[in-house]
């Protein structure tokens, strides 16, 4: 199958070169997920990481892709995504002009213009044998993703608008695909067609265990393990309470720990700045409009009791006995 000449720089800005990170936290639970995914991918099967927001799907996808040792092409699902956005198309024109002066008294001109074909990321990955990471692929419409059916099964990418040199691309033997999706979201999410899901190996990724969350938060915040453990336990208990509209995740633990480390906060209910940080990051997980004032007051009291329990007041910086401090709240202080 003929292919258009390709310059050495045609992939500039398209691919990502990955190496396994020395800072990646790989507990037994994370390693088990990674090993399963790598086993399927090395057998030539696409993998789909499915899980809630904050469960580490995308990070895990990049970690697994790094171990495949191939450049990565990264895509993010979008409702406006079309087949051309994935594959490419004819963009612009190439002009050619020939002046024939074989007879010096006669001038002959030939001019023509042809549309120029440009590969997009899916075509690049299929042609070169790279690893495709398609993040939140269910945010794209099914008709845009239909092009993947032949890629994953027949290993053939059919070009929707054939260029001058080829009508389809045979998928490189080293091409691999990793997909992620969040089944809990409903806004801007489309159902994945059965034919596409049937071609993938589904791996459910849930919230990590306590030890894994603690180790990741330590690695990403710089806070000591004992202080991070208090924050992680606080967030995990709040998540278990169900008193929210958006589940607090490991990302929330990392954010609180980073602020505490950066601002040298005490992990204590005696430090009003730490308490306010927890309220800002955890209290916001409950929708304001969906709750009455009384419900919001009770939710705030429950959150404060969790802060007191997991981060009890100890000694203040000047050595005096600390007492729990409460930020002023218009709900309870009026």
C-alpha positions, 0 to 999 in steps of 0.5 A: 500500500503506497504511503505519502512521503513523510518528513522526519519532523511530521510528528513534532508536538504530537507524541509524548515520550514517557519513562517509568517515574521513580516517584510513582507510588506503586503499592501492592494494589496499584501493581496488581492493576498495572500488571493485569493491564500490561498483560492484556496490552502485551497480548494486543488487547485494548484496555479500558480503565473505568472508575469515578473521578479521582480514582487515578485512572489517567495517572495509571494509564500513563504509568502503564503506557510508560512500561510499554516503552513506546511513544504516547499519543494522548486524546481527550474525549469531547462532545465536539469530537468528529471522525476528522478530529481523530483521523485527519483530513484534507486541509489547505492546498498544494500548488504546482506551476510548470513553465515549459520553455523548450522552444524559446519563442513559445511559453507553455504553462501548467498549473494545478492545485491539490488538497493537502492531507494531514494525519491527526493523532489516531492515524499517527498512532496507528501508522507508527505503532504508538500507544494511544491513551484516549481519556474520557472517551465516552465524552465523544459521540458514538459516531466519532468513535465508530472509526475505532471498531476496525482499528481494534478488530481488523487492525485497519484504519479506513480513511473517511476522505481518501487522500491521493496515496492511500484509502486506508492504513494498516495498523502497526503491530506495536499499536496499543490503546488505553481508554478511560471513562467515568461511569458516574458522570452524566453531564456531557457523557455518552453511552459507549456503543456495545460493539466498541466496549466488546473489543476492550478489556474492562478494568474497574478502578475504585478508590484506593485503600488507606495505605495507598492513599496515604503513600500517594498523598505523602509523595505529592505533598511533602507532609510527614506520613503521620500528618498525612494519615490524619488528613486521609482518614478525615477525607475517607470518613467524610466520603463514607458519611455520604453527606455530599453531592460530589464524593471527596477523593484522594485529590482532596487529601493531596490538596489539603496536605499541600496547603498545610505543608506550604503554609506550615499549618498545624494538622489540628482543630486548634489551628483556624486556618487548617479548619478553614482549609478543610471546610473550603475543600470538603464543605464545597462537596455538598451542593448549596442549592440542593440543601436547605439551611438546616441541612447545611448546618447539620452537614457543617456540624458533622464535618467539624466533628470529623475534624475534631476527631481526626485532628484533635487539638494538641499543643499550639506553637507557643506550647500553650494548650490548644482549644478547637477554633471555629471559623465564623460561619453565617449559618451557625453564628447568626 
